[in-house]
Amino acid sequence: MKKIKKEDKILILSGNYKGTEGIIVKVFSKKNKAIIRGVNMVKRHTKPSPREPKGGIIEKEAPIHLSNLKKLN
């Protein structure tokens, strides 16, 4: 099996985004998950903080299990 790492181009094999290609932003090796840019977007409700002064609903990527990914050349 090829090692999957940051900035690799991948293909999603299963789930709602099946057949989608993307680039890996971050890999969580202990959890066997990765975050792909622009894929598996979820909405998070956040309180105002110094980082997000307005708070509100923010869209961000959620991790996908590595078994659902295939590395492309």
Residue pairs with C-beta under 8 A, 6 or more apart in sequence:
2 71
4 10
4 24
4 27
4 34
4 66
4 69
4 71
5 24
5 27
6 24
6 25
6 26
6 27
7 23
7 24
8 23
8 24
8 71
8 72
9 21
9 22
9 23
9 71
9 72
9 73
10 21
10 22
10 23
10 24
10 34
10 36
10 69
10 70
10 71
10 72
11 19
11 20
11 21
11 69
11 70
11 72
12 18
12 19
12 20
12 21
12 22
12 36
12 39
12 64
12 68
12 69
12 70
13 68
13 69
13 70
14 68
15 40
15 64
15 68
16 40
17 39
17 40
17 64
20 39
21 72
22 36
22 37
22 38
22 39
23 36
23 37
24 34
24 35
24 36
24 37
25 34
25 35
25 36
25 37
25 61
26 34
26 35
27 33
27 34
27 35
27 66
28 34
28 63
31 63
32 65
32 66
32 67
33 63
33 64
33 65
33 66
34 63
34 64
34 66
34 69
35 61
35 62
35 63
35 64
36 61
36 64
36 69
37 61
38 61
39 61
39 64
40 61
40 62
40 63
40 64
41 59
41 60
41 61
41 62
42 59
42 60
42 61
42 62
43 57
43 58
43 59
44 57
44 58
44 59
44 60
45 56
45 57
46 52
46 55
46 56
46 57
46 58
47 55
48 54
48 55
49 55
52 58
